[in-house]
Each structure stands twice: as structure tokens, then as C-alpha cells.
């Protein structure tokens, strides 16, 4: 990381991903500092290290796709059980994903431009190791862009892998409608 800081690159983080979302995934690794509490410093008592995903913007897309909208769908059905309302909400969720694609693509394109400048500077300074590392980073960004383009294509083709968030919303909405119907039957 120090090398990247030398060229003005800030380390990336996964600030938009919540800890609750991360721990829901089976590939998560959570390590707690379990040493003797009497030996812990004041700062280390609640220290948790989380290793998940790539730590890059593409993780935000994966997080959104796997987000569970079931409770939201259930609550929406209790308030308004009109199918047109459900369909409108599903379009909103889909549009949010499409906008997320655009935002992440712009971020990667910007990162690639910055890396290209840093590669040129490193090459001119004969810092070949740094240039090679930056080229590897650029290749990773380019691979992520290809993956995002493939995801966009799958979404446009209504592939079920890209619609899990909509399916979870629909499932919750149907459960909410069933609850409304049962409540109506019980009252009459």
C-alpha cells in the first residue's frame, strides 16, 4: 500500500457494505481478538477483522444483488396490496441496480485512468516493479469491468441470477398479501 501511496493512490475500502451484510455470507471470515481480557489494551477490546470479497467497488454490486428485500415487500403489501404498486417497486429496485452499474463503471474507468498515469510516471522513473504492480491492478479493474458488463447483459436478459433481490421482494409481498387475506377472513 505504501507504494501506491507514493504515486498518490488512496487505498480502496468497502465502506458501503455493512457488517451485518458481510456476516450473512458463508465465505466470510471473522476473527475476534480472543486473548486474555486483562492483557488487552483499551483500543483492542472490540477489534474485529473482516475478510470478504475483493474490497473493491464490484463488491457493492454483489451485495445489492444478494440483498434480501423480503421484509420490505411484506411491509409494502400490508400498506398497499395493489399489484401495480408491487410492479412499480420492482422497477425501482431494478433501476437502482442499473444506476449502481453506471456508478461503479464510472469509478473503475476513473481508477484505470489514474493507474495509467501512474504507470507512465513509474516507467519514466524506471520504477519497473511499481509499473508492473500498477499494470496488474489495471488488469484487475478491467476484469471487473468485463464482469459488470456481463452482469448488465444478464440483467437485460432477465437472468434469474441477477434478479434475486426482486424475487425476494416479490416473495415478501406475496406473504404480506396472504397475511392481509387471512386477517380479512378472520374478521368476517
VOBA-1610 file (N, C-alpha, C; in pm, whole numbers, padded with zeros to 5 digits, always signed):
BEGIN
Unk+00081-00120+00000Unk+00000+00000+00000Unk+00085+00126+00000Unk+00201+00119+00064Unk+00287+00237+00070Unk+00331+00276-00069Unk+00355+00176-00156Unk+00396+00206-00292Unk+00286+00282-00366Unk+00161+00239-00348Unk+00051+00308-00414Unk+00035+00449-00360Unk+00059+00466-00230Unk+00050+00599-00173Unk+00159+00690-00229Unk+00272+00631-00266Unk+00381+00707-00325Unk+00335+00774-00454Unk+00249+00706-00528Unk+00200+00759-00655Unk+00066+00831-00640Unk+00025+00859-00519Unk-00094+00937-00497Unk-00222+00856-00496Unk-00215+00726-00496Unk-00333+00641-00496Unk-00375+00614-00353Unk-00500+00640-00325Unk-00553+00612-00193Unk-00598+00467-00188Unk-00578+00400-00075Unk-00626+00262-00065Unk-00779+00260-00073Unk-00830+00157-00142Unk-00974+00146-00154Unk-01030+00076-00032Unk-01155+00104-00003Unk-01220+00037+00108Unk-01359-00003+00065Unk-01423-00077+00148Unk-01557-00125+00120Unk-01652-00061+00218Unk-01656+00075+00219Unk-01731+00150+00319Unk-01881+00130+00308Unk-01933+00103+00190Unk-02077+00095+00172Unk-02136-00040+00210Unk-02052-00138+00240Unk-02100-00269+00277Unk-02110-00277+00428Unk-02226-00313+00478Unk-02249-00317+00621Unk-02197-00448+00679Unk-02156-00445+00804Unk-02105-00565+00871Unk-02214-00671+00875Unk-02339-00632+00895Unk-02447-00730+00900Unk-02459-00804+00768Unk-02440-00731+00656Unk-02448-00794+00525Unk-02332-00889+00502Unk-02217-00849+00549Unk-02098-00931+00530Unk-02109-01061+00607Unk-02153-01054+00731Unk-02158-01175+00813Unk-02263-01272+00766Unk-02356-01228+00682Unk-02459-01317+00631Unk-02404-01412+00526Unk-02291-01382+00468Unk-02233-01465+00363Unk-02150-01578+00425Unk-02157-01694+00363Unk-02086-01809+00417Unk-01936-01801+00394Unk-01893-01722+00298Unk-01749-01712+00271Unk-01682-01606+00357Unk-01755-01552+00453Unk-01698-01450+00540Unk-01604-01515+00640Unk-01504-01441+00674Unk-01412-01484+00778Unk-01407-01372+00881Unk-01448-01403+01001Unk-01447-01304+01108Unk-01355-01355+01216Unk-01261-01274+01253Unk-01167-01310+01357Unk-01179-01210+01469Unk-01205-01259+01588Unk-01213-01170+01704Unk-01084-01184+01783Unk-01047-01077+01848Unk-00930-01077+01933Unk-00968-01146+02063Unk-00930-01275+02078Unk-00974-01356+02191Unk-00868-01371+02299Unk-00769-01288+02300Unk-00667-01302+02403Unk-00725-01266+02539Unk-00648-01292+02642Unk-00691-01268+02779Unk-00736-01123+02795Unk-00859-01098+02846Unk-00910-00961+02857Unk-00823-00872+02945Unk-00757-00929+03042Unk-00674-00846+03129Unk-00549-00797+03057Unk-00510-00865+02949Unk-00391-00826+02874Unk-00424-00728+02761Unk-00551-00708+02733Unk-00590-00622+02621Unk-00570-00476+02656Unk-00530-00404+02553Unk-00525-00259+02565Unk-00666-00205+02550Unk-00688-00085+02589Unk-00820-00023+02579Unk-00869-00020+02435Unk-00779+00003+02337Unk-00818+00014+02197Unk-00851-00120+02134Unk-00798-00230+02186Unk-00811-00361+02122Unk-00931-00442+02171Unk-01006-00396+02264Unk-01110-00479+02326Unk-01217-00523+02229Unk-01257-00440+02136Unk-01364-00475+02043Unk-01314-00481+01899Unk-01191-00516+01880Unk-01131-00518+01747Unk-01178-00642+01673Unk-01232-00622+01551Unk-01278-00732+01466Unk-01217-00712+01328Unk-01161-00818+01273Unk-01106-00813+01138Unk-01202-00889+01048Unk-01239-00828+00936Unk-01331-00891+00842Unk-01262-00906+00708Unk-01263-01026+00656Unk-01208-01052+00524Unk-01324-01103+00438Unk-01355-01029+00331Unk-01467-01067+00248Unk-01453-01002+00111Unk-01482-01075+00007Unk-01485-01019-00126Unk-01350-00966-00172Unk-01356-00874-00264Unk-01234-00817-00322Unk-01193-00688-00254Unk-01284-00628-00180Unk-01255-00497-00121Unk-01260-00386-00225Unk-01322-00413-00338Unk-01331-00317-00447Unk-01478-00287-00478Unk-01502-00187-00561Unk-01641-00145-00587Unk-01734-00255-00638Unk-01683-00356-00705Unk-01770-00462-00756Unk-01843-00533-00643Unk-01784-00533-00523Unk-01849-00596-00408Unk-01982-00529-00375Unk-01993-00401-00401Unk-02117-00328-00373Unk-02229-00381-00463Unk-02196-00413-00587Unk-02296-00469-00679Unk-02340-00607-00630Unk-02244-00692-00595Unk-02279-00825-00545Unk-02364-00814-00419Unk-02330-00721-00332Unk-02406-00700-00209Unk-02550-00660-00241Unk-02568-00572-00338Unk-02703-00528-00374Unk-02784-00643-00434Unk-02722-00721-00521Unk-02792-00831-00586Unk-02840-00933-00483Unk-02761-00955-00380Unk-02796-01055-00279Unk-02870-00996-00160Unk-02905-00869-00167Unk-02978-00807-00057Unk-03118-00868-00047Unk-03163-00890+00073Unk-03293-00951+00097Unk-03398-00842+00114Unk-03489-00831+00019Unk-03596-00733+00021Unk-03727-00795+00070Unk-03722-00914+00126Unk-03845-00984+00163Unk-03924-00907+00268Unk-03860-00859+00373Unk-03930-00785+00478Unk-03992-00656+00422Unk-03919-00590+00334Unk-03972-00468+00273Unk-04096-00498+00189Unk-04090-00608+00113Unk-04206-00649+00033Unk-04325-00683+00121Unk-04299-00751+00231Unk-04406-00787+00325Unk-04474-00662+00380Unk-04392-00567+00426Unk-04446-00443+00483Unk-04522-00362+00378Unk-04470-00358+00256Unk-04539-00285+00149Unk-04676-00345+00120Unk-04685-00479+00121Unk-04814-00544+00094Unk-04914-00514+00204Unk-04868-00500+00327Unk-04959-00467+00436Unk-05017-00327+00419Unk-04937-00238+00362Unk-04980-00100+00342Unk-05062-00085+00215Unk-05016-00146+00106Unk-05082-00133-00023Unk-05063-00263-00099Unk-05167-00345-00107Unk-05155-00477-00170Unk-05190-00475-00319Unk-05183-00360-00381Unk-05209-00347-00524Unk-05090-00402-00602Unk-05117-00487-00700Unk-05012-00548-00782Unk-04936-00442-00861Unk-05004-00336-00903Unk-04936-00228-00975Unk-04831-00162-00886Unk-04860-00152-00757Unk-04763-00096-00662Unk-04641-00188-00653Unk-04666-00319-00645Unk-04556-00416-00641Unk-04469-00406-00765Unk-04533-00399-00882Unk-04458-00391-01007Unk-04375-00263-01014Unk-04431-00153-00966Unk-04357-00026-00965Unk-04236-00036-00874Unk-04253-00099-00759Unk-04141-00114-00665Unk-04033-00205-00724Unk-04073-00308-00795Unk-03975-00396-00860Unk-03896-00320-00966Unk-03963-00231-01041Unk-03892-00149-01139Unk-03794-00055-01069Unk-03834-00003-00954Unk-03744+00085-00878Unk-03619+00008-00835Unk-03637-00112-00785Unk-03523-00194-00743Unk-03431-00221-00861Unk-03490-00257-00973Unk-03412-00285-01094Unk-03337-00159-01140Unk-03405-00045-01139Unk-03341+00081-01178Unk-03226+00117-01084Unk-03245+00089-00955Unk-03136+00113-00860Unk-03013+00031-00895Unk-03035-00095-00936Unk-02922-00179-00976Unk-02857-00125-01102Unk-02936-00082-01198Unk-02881-00027-01321Unk-02799+00100-01294Unk-02848+00185-01204Unk-02772+00305-01168Unk-02645+00268-01092Unk-02651+00164-01012Unk-02532+00117-00942Unk-02428+00069-01042Unk-02471-00001-01145Unk-02379-00041-01252Unk-02309+00081-01310Unk-02385+00183-01344Unk-02328+00302-01406Unk-02227+00371-01313Unk-02264+00383-01186Unk-02175+00450-01091Unk-02045+00372-01072Unk-02055+00239-01063Unk-01936+00157-01042Unk-01850+00156-01168Unk-01911+00152-01285Unk-01835+00158-01410Unk-01757+00288-01418Unk-01822+00399-01387Unk-01752+00529-01388Unk-01635+00528-01290Unk-01655+00469-01174Unk-01547+00461-01075Unk-01428+00382-01130Unk-01456+00265-01189Unk-01347+00184-01244Unk-01277+00255-01359Unk-01351+00320-01445Unk-01288+00393-01556Unk-01197+00503-01503Unk-01242+00574-01400Unk-01159+00676-01337Unk-01033+00613-01276Unk-01049+00501-01207Unk-00935+00433-01146Unk-00835+00388-01253Unk-00885+00340-01365Unk-00797+00295-01474Unk-00718+00414-01529Unk-00784+00528-01547Unk-00712+00648-01594Unk-00602+00687-01496Unk-00634+00686-01367Unk-00533+00720-01267Unk-00417+00621-01267Unk-00447+00494-01278Unk-00342+00392-01281Unk-00256+00410-01406Unk-00317+00440-01520Unk-00240+00462-01642Unk-00140+00576-01626Unk-00183+00684-01563Unk-00092+00797-01538Unk+00022+00752-01447Unk-00012+00677-01343Unk+00091+00630-01251Unk+00186+00530-01317Unk+00135+00448-01409Unk+00222+00356-01484Unk+00320+00435-01569Unk+00271+00537-01638Unk+00359+00621-01720Unk+00466+00688-01634Unk+00425+00741-01520Unk+00522+00807-01431Unk+00625+00708-01377Unk+00579+00589-01339Unk+00671+00488-01287Unk+00767+00441-01396Unk+00717+00425-01518Unk+00802+00382-01629Unk+00908+00487-01660Unk+00868+00615-01659Unk+00963+00722-01685Unk+01069+00731-01576Unk+01030+00693-01454Unk+01125+00697-01342Unk+01202+00565-01330Unk+01182+00474-01425Unk+01246+00343-01425Unk+01213+00263-01300Unk+01095+00284-01247Unk+01044+00206-01133Unk+00962+00091-01192Unk+01033-00006-01250Unk+00967-00111-01325Unk+00881-00203-01238Unk+00926-00230-01117Unk+00846-00312-01026Unk+00714-00243-00996Unk+00720-00115-00968Unk+00598-00039-00942Unk+00508-00037-01065Unk+00567-00020-01182Unk+00489-00018-01305Unk+00419-00152-01328Unk+00490-00262-01300Unk+00429-00395-01316Unk+00314-00416-01218Unk+00331-00371-01096Unk+00222-00384-00998Unk+00102-00300-01039Unk+00127-00184-01090Unk+00017-00098-01135Unk-00053-00157-01257Unk+00024-00221-01345Unk-00037-00287-01461Unk-00126-00402-01416Unk-00082-00476-01315Unk-00165-00584-01261Unk-00294-00529-01201Unk-00282-00416-01134Unk-00401-00352-01076Unk-00497-00308-01186Unk-00442-00251-01294Unk-00526-00209-01407Unk-00597-00330-01468Unk-00526-00441-01481Unk-00587-00562-01536Unk-00702-00611-01448Unk-00686-00599-01317Unk-00794-00636-01225Unk-00914-00546-01248Unk-00891-00416-01261Unk-01001-00323-01287Unk-01070-00358-01418Unk-00993-00390-01520Unk-01051-00425-01650Unk-01132-00554-01642Unk-01084-00652-01566Unk-01159-00777-01546Unk-01292-00748-01476Unk-01289-00660-01377Unk-01411-00624-01307Unk-01509-00555-01401Unk-01459-00468-01488Unk-01546-00402-01586Unk-01611-00505-01679Unk-01534-00603-01722Unk-01591-00709-01807Unk-01700-00785-01732Unk-01676-00816-01605Unk-01775-00887-01524Unk-01902-00803-01509Unk-01886-00674-01487Unk-02002-00586-01472Unk-02079-00579-01604Unk-02010-00571-01715Unk-02078-00571-01846Unk-02155-00700-01867Unk-02097-00812-01824Unk-02167-00940-01834Unk-02292-00941-01745Unk-02279-00886-01624Unk-02394-00878-01535Unk-02505-00792-01594Unk-02466-00681-01659Unk-02567-00596-01724Unk-02641-00672-01834Unk-02567-00750-01911Unk-02628-00830-02016Unk-02725-00931-01957Unk-02682-00997-01848Unk-02770-01094-01782Unk-02896-01026-01728Unk-02882-00907-01672Unk-02998-00834-01622Unk-03092-00797-01736Unk-03036-00751-01846Unk-03119-00716-01962Unk-03193-00836-02018Unk-03135-00957-01999Unk-03198-01080-02045Unk-03283-01146-01937Unk-03304-01075-01825Unk-03383-01125-01712Unk-03334-01259-01658Unk-03203-01275-01652Unk-03144-01396-01596Unk-03175-01402-01446Unk-03222-01516-01396Unk-03258-01526-01254Unk-03143-01494-01157Unk-03019-01515-01199Unk-02904-01484-01112Unk-02898-01336-01078Unk-02950-01253-01166Unk-02944-01109-01145Unk-03071-01053-01084Unk-03169-01136-01059Unk-03297-01088-01010Unk-03331-01139-00870Unk-03232-01182-00794Unk-03260-01237-00662Unk-03322-01134-00569Unk-03281-01009-00581Unk-03338-00906-00493Unk-03484-00880-00527Unk-03518-00888-00655Unk-03657-00869-00696Unk-03741-00989-00654Unk-03686-01108-00666Unk-03757-01228-00623Unk-03783-01226-00473Unk-03686-01179-00396Unk-03707-01174-00251Unk-03815-01070-00217Unk-03818-00958-00289Unk-03923-00859-00268Unk-04059-00918-00302Unk-04066-00987-00416Unk-04193-01047-00460Unk-04241-01151-00359Unk-04149-01233-00308Unk-04185-01334-00209Unk-04242-01268-00083Unk-04177-01163-00036Unk-04227-01090+00081Unk-04362-01026+00055Unk-04379-00971-00064Unk-04506-00907-00100Unk-04618-01010-00099Unk-04591-01129-00154Unk-04693-01234-00155Unk-04728-01279-00014Unk-04628-01289+00072Unk-04655-01324+00212Unk-04739-01217+00279Unk-04710-01092+00249Unk-04789-00982+00304Unk-04932-00986+00256Unk-04952-01015+00127Unk-05087-01025+00073Unk-05162-01141+00139Unk-05093-01251+00161Unk-05156-01364+00230Unk-05195-01326+00372Unk-05111-01251+00440Unk-05143-01207+00576Unk-05265-01116+00576Unk-05275-01028+00478Unk-05391-00939+00467Unk-05517-01022+00442Unk-05507-01121+00354Unk-05623-01205+00322Unk-05668-01285+00444Unk-05573-01342+00517Unk-05606-01419+00637Unk-05670-01329+00741Unk-05619-01209+00757Unk-05675-01113+00851Unk-05818-01078+00811Unk-05842-01059+00682Unk-05975-01026+00633Unk-06071-01141+00660Unk-06028-01264+00633Unk-06113-01383+00653Unk-06144-01399+00802Unk-06044-01379+00887Unk-06066-01394+01030Unk-06165-01292+01085Unk-06170-01173+01028Unk-06261-01069+01074Unk-06404-01096+01027Unk-06421-01169+00920Unk-06554-01190+00864Unk-06594-01329+00884
//
